[in-house]
């Protein structure tokens, strides 16, 4: 059962207005990611994926990560839209976040702009920002969206939302 979307205020977006299948778009904002007390990403080269009921997922170039931070991890998953995902551990400042990032090295048509980029789960990081605003991780352990004050839900990921 679809929930009642929150009404966005001026300058906000409702995740219920995002498309399915998802859309990829360039973002005019700086993204930073911190782990183990170190800044591991600081880049303005950002794209986001928008999908109905999900906060945006931000993808940054693998080359934007500090040297040695991104380590290939075991396992994979499959997205009906983007294709097969590979996973990565992130390591910095003596901290290792297992399978904390993923990417689509051979994405499906329409998602080619994701090749060479990875997304990061915000929850295991010290801090993630978009345009200087600290993000809140999407609820649940499976999804990797980043919630900012510019998006309203409700968001998929909480208990009882799998059927959305």
N, CA, C and O of each residue as an XYZ file, in Angstrom:
656
protein
N       0.847     -1.183      0.000
C       0.000      0.000      0.000
C       0.890      1.244      0.000
O       1.787      1.384      0.832
N       0.630      2.125     -0.930
C       1.420      3.348     -1.048
C       1.054      4.314      0.073
O      -0.125      4.561      0.324
N       2.067      4.861      0.749
C       1.785      5.815      1.825
C       1.390      7.176      1.264
O       1.493      7.425      0.063
N       0.944      8.036      2.144
C       0.618      9.403      1.750
C       1.899     10.224      1.728
O       2.538     10.402      2.765
N       2.283     10.730      0.546
C       3.506     11.532      0.472
C       3.377     12.825      1.266
O       2.304     13.425      1.328
N       4.488     13.247      1.874
C       4.533     14.540      2.534
C       4.560     15.623      1.462
O       5.125     15.423      0.387
N       3.958     16.756      1.750
C       3.952     17.852      0.796
C       5.269     18.621      0.915
O       5.625     19.085      1.998
N       5.998     18.757     -0.211
C       7.262     19.498     -0.127
C       7.032     20.995      0.047
O       6.099     21.563     -0.519
N       7.885     21.614      0.827
C       7.881     23.072      0.975
C       8.636     23.664     -0.207
O       9.284     22.924     -0.948
N       8.572     24.954     -0.399
C       9.346     25.569     -1.485
C      10.835     25.202     -1.355
O      11.417     25.280     -0.273
N      11.423     24.807     -2.471
C      12.824     24.412     -2.488
C      13.064     22.954     -2.135
O      14.210     22.504     -2.137
N      12.008     22.206     -1.832
C      12.140     20.784     -1.518
C      11.589     19.939     -2.659
O      10.842     20.423     -3.509
N      11.976     18.662     -2.660
C      11.470     17.676     -3.608
C      10.822     16.547     -2.810
O      11.265     16.216     -1.710
N       9.777     15.967     -3.374
C       9.184     14.764     -2.793
C       9.765     13.560     -3.516
O       9.807     13.527     -4.746
N      10.213     12.571     -2.752
C      10.730     11.361     -3.384
C       9.627     10.619     -4.128
O       9.908      9.721     -4.921
N       8.394     10.984     -3.880
C       7.273     10.356     -4.576
C       7.059     10.966     -5.961
O       6.259     10.461     -6.749
N       7.776     12.052     -6.254
C       7.752     12.624     -7.604
C       8.918     12.107     -8.448
O       9.001     12.417     -9.637
N       9.816     11.327     -7.853
C      10.931     10.747     -8.592
C      10.396      9.617     -9.476
O       9.378      9.007     -9.148
N      11.071      9.335    -10.591
C      10.557      8.343    -11.548
C      10.911      6.903    -11.197
O      11.779      6.642    -10.364
N      10.239      6.005    -11.835
C      10.566      4.580    -11.850
C      10.299      4.107    -13.250
O       9.141      4.144    -13.665
N      11.284      3.660    -14.022
C      12.660      3.452    -13.620
C      13.362      4.745    -13.223
O      12.920      5.839    -13.573
N      14.475      4.600    -12.480
C      15.173      5.767    -11.950
C      15.800      6.631    -13.035
O      15.949      6.220    -14.186
N      16.160      7.835    -12.628
C      16.825      8.806    -13.500
C      18.171      9.168    -12.883
O      18.299      9.265    -11.662
N      19.178      9.366    -13.744
C      20.497      9.838    -13.297
C      20.629     11.289    -13.727
O      20.306     11.644    -14.860
N      21.110     12.133    -12.801
C      21.325     13.534    -13.160
C      22.560     14.086    -12.453
O      22.903     13.683    -11.342
N      23.204     15.009    -13.131
C      24.373     15.697    -12.566
C      23.902     16.607    -11.441
O      22.803     17.158    -11.491
N      24.752     16.759    -10.422
C      24.442     17.584     -9.258
C      25.439     18.737     -9.204
O      26.643     18.538     -9.365
N      24.928     19.933     -8.977
C      25.795     21.097     -8.812
C      25.986     21.344     -7.317
O      25.474     22.317     -6.763
N      26.731     20.447     -6.676
C      26.997     20.556     -5.235
C      28.278     19.803     -4.926
O      28.657     18.872     -5.636
N      28.922     20.211     -3.881
C      30.136     19.549     -3.412
C      29.730     18.434     -2.445
O      28.865     18.631     -1.592
N      30.355     17.273     -2.584
C      30.129     16.139     -1.690
C      31.425     15.861     -0.945
O      32.502     15.801     -1.537
N      31.296     15.692      0.370
C      32.440     15.258      1.172
C      32.049     14.003      1.946
O      30.895     13.821      2.333
N      33.039     13.150      2.157
C      32.849     11.927      2.931
C      34.045     11.806      3.862
O      35.192     11.959      3.443
N      33.762     11.526      5.140
C      34.816     11.367      6.147
C      34.712      9.992      6.784
O      33.621      9.498      7.068
N      35.877      9.385      7.004
C      35.954      8.076      7.644
C      37.265      8.001      8.427
O      38.307      8.438      7.940
N      37.212      7.454      9.620
C      38.423      7.297     10.421
C      39.102      8.620     10.729
O      40.322      8.681     10.889
N      38.303      9.680     10.812
C      38.845     10.995     11.107
C      39.494     11.683      9.919
O      40.090     12.749     10.078
N      39.390     11.099      8.736
C      40.008     11.668      7.533
C      38.952     11.987      6.480
O      37.941     11.294      6.365
N      39.201     13.033      5.725
C      38.348     13.331      4.564
C      38.810     12.402      3.446
O      39.945     12.496      2.980
N      37.918     11.501      3.019
C      38.295     10.533      1.977
C      37.779     10.948      0.602
O      38.261     10.449     -0.415
N      36.794     11.865      0.561
C      36.276     12.411     -0.696
C      35.940     13.876     -0.473
O      35.372     14.251      0.553
N      36.300     14.697     -1.450
C      35.889     16.098     -1.492
C      35.839     16.463     -2.975
O      36.867     16.770     -3.578
N      34.647     16.431     -3.553
C      34.519     16.604     -4.999
C      33.232     17.322     -5.382
O      32.227     17.251     -4.675
N      33.284     18.006     -6.501
C      32.105     18.608     -7.105
C      31.650     17.831     -8.327
O      30.704     18.236     -9.002
N      32.322     16.701     -8.624
C      31.973     15.837     -9.757
C      31.006     14.773     -9.254
O      31.424     13.681     -8.868
N      29.721     15.091     -9.258
C      28.716     14.266     -8.590
C      27.515     14.044     -9.511
O      27.070     14.961    -10.202
N      27.004     12.822     -9.509
C      25.704     12.533    -10.109
C      24.857     11.858     -9.045
O      25.375     11.256     -8.104
N      23.550     11.968     -9.211
C      22.656     11.293     -8.273
C      21.637     10.480     -9.044
O      21.275     10.816    -10.172
N      21.176      9.400     -8.415
C      20.124      8.556     -8.973
C      18.864      8.824     -8.167
O      18.864      8.764     -6.938
N      17.786      9.124     -8.895
C      16.489      9.418     -8.273
C      15.508      8.313     -8.627
O      15.290      8.020     -9.803
N      14.914      7.696     -7.599
C      13.945      6.621     -7.800
C      12.798      6.787     -6.817
O      13.002      7.134     -5.654
N      11.598      6.536     -7.298
C      10.399      6.680     -6.487
C      10.575      6.077     -5.099
O      11.002      4.931     -4.961
N      10.248      6.842     -4.089
C      10.225      6.487     -2.662
C      11.599      6.440     -2.006
O      11.693      6.172     -0.808
N      12.665      6.693     -2.759
C      14.024      6.649     -2.210
C      14.650      8.037     -2.186
O      14.497      8.795     -3.144
N      15.359      8.388     -1.100
C      16.165      9.603     -1.164
C      17.266      9.417     -2.210
O      17.618      8.280     -2.523
N      17.811     10.485     -2.750
C      18.833     10.360     -3.786
C      20.042      9.540     -3.329
O      20.447      9.576     -2.167
N      20.596      8.802     -4.288
C      21.856      8.096     -4.080
C      22.910      8.861     -4.872
O      22.765      9.062     -6.078
N      23.971      9.286     -4.189
C      25.018     10.107     -4.794
C      26.200      9.236     -5.207
O      26.677      8.407     -4.432
N      26.664      9.434     -6.439
C      27.795      8.693     -6.990
C      28.924      9.668     -7.297
O      28.712     10.709     -7.918
N      30.128      9.313     -6.852
C      31.312     10.137     -7.089
C      32.357      9.276     -7.811
O      32.329      8.050     -7.705
N      33.268      9.909     -8.537
C      34.289      9.122     -9.239
C      35.177      8.354     -8.260
O      35.521      8.856     -7.190
N      35.537      7.145     -8.640
C      36.475      6.363     -7.829
C      37.758      7.171     -7.638
O      38.366      7.128     -6.569
N      38.169      7.908     -8.674
C      39.400      8.703     -8.607
C      39.316      9.850     -7.603
O      40.343     10.431     -7.253
N      38.103     10.191     -7.130
C      37.943     11.273     -6.145
C      38.305     10.819     -4.735
O      38.484     11.655     -3.849
N      38.415      9.523     -4.512
C      38.763      9.003     -3.194
C      40.261      9.144     -2.954
O      41.063      9.031     -3.881
N      40.621      9.387     -1.720
C      42.033      9.436     -1.343
C      42.690      8.099     -1.710
O      42.028      7.062     -1.666
N      43.964      8.104     -2.065
C      44.662      6.867     -2.439
C      44.570      5.804     -1.339
O      44.735      6.098     -0.156
N      44.306      4.565     -1.757
C      44.276      3.428     -0.847
C      42.993      3.243     -0.077
O      42.864      2.267      0.663
N      42.033      4.145     -0.222
C      40.785      4.063      0.549
C      39.849      2.980      0.010
O      39.235      2.253      0.790
N      39.734      2.867     -1.312
C      38.771      1.960     -1.940
C      39.430      0.599     -2.172
O      40.435      0.492     -2.875
N      38.838     -0.446     -1.562
C      39.374     -1.798     -1.647
C      38.260     -2.722     -2.150
O      37.203     -2.794     -1.523
N      38.473     -3.437     -3.277
C      37.433     -4.356     -3.749
C      37.025     -5.352     -2.669
O      37.866     -5.869     -1.934
N      35.738     -5.611     -2.585
C      35.190     -6.557     -1.605
C      34.482     -7.689     -2.337
O      34.188     -7.585     -3.528
N      34.215     -8.753     -1.623
C      33.532     -9.889     -2.229
C      32.046     -9.612     -2.373
O      31.488     -8.730     -1.720
N      31.431    -10.382     -3.237
C      29.989    -10.322     -3.407
C      29.547     -9.338     -4.467
O      30.312     -8.491     -4.929
N      28.283     -9.478     -4.836
C      27.667     -8.600     -5.829
C      26.168     -8.611     -5.600
O      25.647     -9.401     -4.812
N      25.492     -7.729     -6.294
C      24.032     -7.720     -6.281
C      23.578     -7.301     -7.667
O      24.394     -6.918     -8.506
N      22.280     -7.373     -7.907
C      21.756     -7.036     -9.224
C      20.593     -6.074     -9.086
O      19.670     -6.307     -8.304
N      20.641     -4.999     -9.843
C      19.544     -4.039     -9.920
C      18.862     -4.226    -11.271
O      19.528     -4.272    -12.305
N      17.556     -4.333    -11.261
C      16.824     -4.543    -12.509
C      17.027     -3.408    -13.503
O      16.805     -3.592    -14.700
N      17.442     -2.245    -13.033
C      17.638     -1.093    -13.907
C      19.102     -0.844    -14.256
O      19.431     -0.597    -15.416
N      19.979     -0.907    -13.260
C      21.382     -0.508    -13.453
C      22.308     -1.669    -13.772
O      23.395     -1.449    -14.307
N      21.912     -2.902    -13.460
C      22.729     -4.081    -13.744
C      23.419     -4.628    -12.514
O      22.930     -4.460    -11.397
N      24.565     -5.289    -12.712
C      25.303     -5.944    -11.630
C      26.195     -4.949    -10.896
O      26.957     -4.199    -11.508
N      26.082     -4.962     -9.581
C      26.876     -4.067     -8.732
C      28.045     -4.825     -8.122
O      27.927     -5.993     -7.751
N      29.173     -4.137     -8.027
C      30.340     -4.626     -7.294
C      30.438     -3.826     -5.995
O      29.999     -2.678     -5.927
N      31.020     -4.449     -4.966
C      31.113     -3.801     -3.657
C      32.559     -3.507     -3.285
O      33.497     -4.116     -3.801
N      32.709     -2.543     -2.363
C      34.027     -2.093     -1.932
C      34.038     -1.864     -0.429
O      33.057     -1.390      0.144
N      35.156     -2.206      0.203
C      35.422     -1.776      1.563
C      36.059     -0.395      1.453
O      36.722     -0.086      0.463
N      35.856      0.427      2.469
C      36.521      1.727      2.540
C      37.379      1.730      3.799
O      36.915      1.361      4.877
N      38.638      2.150      3.653
C      39.582      2.109      4.772
C      40.308      3.437      4.898
O      40.873      3.943      3.928
N      40.289      4.002      6.112
C      40.997      5.261      6.377
C      41.177      5.433      7.881
O      40.309      5.048      8.664
N      42.306      6.012      8.279
C      42.542      6.332      9.687
C      42.408      5.162     10.625
O      41.995      5.336     11.771
N      42.749      3.963     10.167
C      42.641      2.779     11.012
C      41.249      2.185     11.075
O      41.032      1.207     11.790
N      40.300      2.750     10.344
C      38.922      2.250     10.306
C      38.663      1.580      8.964
O      39.036      2.105      7.915
N      38.020      0.414      9.006
C      37.602     -0.263      7.779
C      36.082     -0.409      7.823
O      35.532     -1.000      8.752
N      35.419      0.127      6.822
C      33.965     -0.017      6.678
C      33.724     -1.059      5.588
O      33.878     -0.781      4.399
N      33.342     -2.268      6.019
C      33.166     -3.381      5.091
C      31.952     -3.168      4.186
O      30.874     -2.788      4.642
N      32.157     -3.421      2.897
C      31.079     -3.336      1.879
C      30.283     -2.035      2.029
O      29.056     -2.032      1.933
N      30.985     -0.952      2.259
C      30.342      0.346      2.498
C      30.107      1.143      1.228
O      29.540      2.234      1.280
N      30.539      0.608      0.076
C      30.363      1.323     -1.184
C      30.080      0.320     -2.294
O      30.422     -0.857     -2.186
N      29.458      0.796     -3.351
C      29.158     -0.065     -4.489
C      29.161      0.750     -5.774
O      29.048      1.976     -5.759
N      29.295      0.036     -6.881
C      29.266      0.690     -8.181
C      28.846     -0.289     -9.255
O      28.705     -1.487     -9.008
N      28.652      0.234    -10.443
C      28.200     -0.549    -11.598
C      29.254     -0.453    -12.693
O      29.169      0.426    -13.551
N      30.246     -1.341    -12.681
C      31.348     -1.229    -13.643
C      30.918     -1.440    -15.093
O      31.590     -0.966    -16.009
N      29.823     -2.135    -15.310
C      29.293     -2.389    -16.656
C      27.791     -2.137    -16.644
O      27.002     -3.054    -16.870
N      27.399     -0.909    -16.384
C      25.978     -0.613    -16.212
C      25.176     -0.869    -17.485
O      25.726     -0.982    -18.581
N      23.905     -0.953    -17.308
C      23.001     -1.163    -18.433
C      22.794      0.151    -19.190
O      23.095      1.223    -18.665
N      22.278      0.071    -20.428
C      22.024      1.299    -21.197
C      21.143      2.275    -20.412
O      20.167      1.886    -19.771
N      21.519      3.547    -20.484
C      20.810      4.588    -19.764
C      21.490      4.965    -18.455
O      21.203      6.012    -17.874
N      22.396      4.102    -17.993
C      23.099      4.354    -16.731
C      24.610      4.373    -16.923
O      25.363      4.156    -15.973
N      25.050      4.631    -18.143
C      26.485      4.649    -18.445
C      27.238      5.694    -17.633
O      28.433      5.531    -17.385
N      26.578      6.749    -17.220
C      27.265      7.793    -16.443
C      27.672      7.318    -15.044
O      28.371      8.038    -14.331
N      27.245      6.118    -14.644
C      27.646      5.565    -13.346
C      28.957      4.791    -13.429
O      29.579      4.516    -12.403
N      29.384      4.437    -14.643
C      30.630      3.684    -14.800
C      31.794      4.551    -14.318
O      31.909      5.720    -14.687
N      32.649      3.959    -13.491
C      33.784      4.690    -12.926
C      33.435      5.484    -11.680
O      34.259      6.242    -11.168
N      32.209      5.310    -11.191
C      31.746      6.008     -9.989
C      31.280      4.987     -8.960
O      30.909      3.864     -9.301
N      31.306      5.395     -7.706
C      30.738      4.549     -6.661
C      29.888      5.392     -5.718
O      30.086      6.598     -5.568
N      28.938      4.711     -5.093
C      28.082      5.308     -4.066
C      28.509      4.743     -2.717
O      29.083      3.657     -2.636
N      28.221      5.495     -1.664
C      28.671      5.127     -0.318
C      27.481      5.133      0.637
O      26.666      6.055      0.629
N      27.395      4.089      1.458
C      26.420      4.086      2.540
C      26.856      5.123      3.576
O      27.993      5.085      4.047
N      25.979      6.031      3.928
C      26.324      7.091      4.879
C      26.455      6.568      6.310
O      27.250      7.100      7.084
N      25.703      5.553      6.669
C      25.664      5.090      8.065
C      27.035      4.720      8.625
O      27.343      5.145      9.738
N      27.885      3.950      7.923
C      29.174      3.600      8.525
C      30.251      4.689      8.430
O      31.350      4.513      8.956
N      29.952      5.790      7.777
C      30.923      6.879      7.651
C      30.869      7.784      8.877
O      29.862      7.809      9.585
N      31.932      8.520      9.129
C      31.924      9.513     10.197
C      30.954     10.639      9.843
O      30.201     11.126     10.686
N      30.995     11.035      8.572
C      30.149     12.148      8.131
C      30.139     12.186      6.609
O      31.160     11.947      5.964
N      28.976     12.489      6.044
C      28.821     12.724      4.609
C      28.057     14.029      4.454
O      27.108     14.289      5.194
N      28.468     14.847      3.498
C      27.765     16.113      3.263
C      27.459     16.293      1.782
O      28.167     15.791      0.909
N      26.387     17.024      1.534
C      26.030     17.483      0.191
C      25.834     18.984      0.303
O      24.972     19.450      1.048
N      26.631     19.736     -0.436
C      26.521     21.189     -0.387
C      26.726     21.747      1.010
O      26.144     22.777      1.351
N      27.540     21.091      1.825
C      27.818     21.539      3.180
C      26.843     21.033      4.236
O      27.087     21.205      5.430
N      25.752     20.416      3.820
C      24.754     19.885      4.758
C      25.062     18.432      5.097
O      25.267     17.617      4.197
N      25.097     18.101      6.384
C      25.321     16.719      6.813
C      24.087     15.896      6.459
O      22.959     16.297      6.748
N      24.309     14.733      5.827
C      23.201     13.889      5.402
C      22.792     12.922      6.505
O      23.562     12.635      7.421
N      21.572     12.432      6.395
C      21.030     11.382      7.256
C      20.904     10.138      6.386
O      20.385     10.228      5.273
N      21.366      8.976      6.860
C      21.252      7.759      6.051
C      19.787      7.363      5.832
O      18.942      7.570      6.703
N      19.503      6.796      4.669
C      18.177      6.245      4.399
C      17.898      5.152      5.422
O      18.805      4.400      5.779
N      16.658      5.050      5.900
C      16.335      4.005      6.882
C      16.612      2.601      6.343
O      16.605      2.374      5.133
N      16.851      1.682      7.245
C      17.089      0.290      6.877
C      18.545      0.054      6.524
O      19.327      0.998      6.406
N      18.898     -1.193      6.360
C      20.282     -1.538      6.078
C      20.592     -1.814      4.633
O      21.762     -1.968      4.282
N      19.588     -1.884      3.772
C      19.820     -2.276      2.386
C      20.037     -1.088      1.458
O      20.873     -1.157      0.557
N      19.310     -0.015      1.659
C      19.325      1.106      0.728
C      20.386      2.137      1.107
O      20.748      2.267      2.277
N      20.878      2.865      0.108
C      21.976      3.781      0.345
C      21.677      5.231      0.057
O      22.595      5.992     -0.250
N      20.418      5.646      0.144
C      20.082      7.041     -0.118
C      20.566      7.969      0.979
O      20.745      7.569      2.129
N      20.772      9.222      0.590
C      21.202     10.264      1.521
C      20.075     11.265      1.668
O      19.628     11.850      0.681
N      19.612     11.466      2.893
C      18.520     12.399      3.165
C      19.099     13.752      3.569
O      19.935     13.846      4.467
N      18.637     14.787      2.888
C      18.969     16.172      3.232
C      17.658     16.925      3.443
O      16.576     16.374      3.238
N      17.766     18.175      3.849
C      16.567     18.986      4.075
C      15.828     19.309      2.780
O      14.722     19.848      2.819
N      16.423     18.987      1.635
C      15.774     19.303      0.365
C      14.837     18.202     -0.123
O      14.193     18.367     -1.158
N      14.745     17.076      0.603
C      13.843     15.991      0.187
C      12.904     15.612      1.324
O      13.265     15.661      2.500
N      11.688     15.233      0.940
C      10.700     14.754      1.908
C      10.194     13.392      1.467
O      10.243     13.067      0.281
N       9.713     12.602      2.397
C       9.253     11.230      2.169
C       7.755     11.103      2.293
O       6.992     11.957      1.842
N       7.356     10.013      2.918
C       8.140      9.029      3.650
C       9.087      8.250      2.726
O       8.873      8.163      1.517
N      10.150      7.684      3.342
C      11.208      7.018      2.604
C      11.117      5.508      2.770
O      10.811      5.003      3.850
N      11.388      4.799      1.682
C      11.463      3.346      1.744
C      12.642      2.950      2.606
O      13.682      3.608      2.583
N      12.484      1.869      3.375
C      13.561      1.353      4.218
C      13.117      1.063      5.629
O      13.669      0.179      6.285
N      12.122      1.798      6.111
C      11.603      1.518      7.437
C      10.837      0.199      7.444
O      10.412     -0.259      6.384
N      10.649     -0.426      8.604
C       9.843     -1.640      8.674
C       8.473     -1.412      8.033
O       7.842     -0.374      8.234
N       8.032     -2.399      7.261
C       6.720     -2.330      6.624
C       6.708     -1.646      5.275
O       5.638     -1.467      4.692
N       7.872     -1.255      4.756
C       7.913     -0.521      3.487
C       8.339     -1.378      2.299
O       8.401     -0.870      1.179
N       8.630     -2.644      2.502
C       9.120     -3.472      1.393
C       8.124     -3.570      0.241
O       8.542     -3.764     -0.901
N       6.848     -3.446      0.495
C       5.845     -3.568     -0.556
C       5.624     -2.305     -1.370
O       4.832     -2.314     -2.312
N       6.304     -1.225     -1.031
C       6.116      0.026     -1.772
C       6.689     -0.075     -3.157
O       6.621      0.885     -3.925
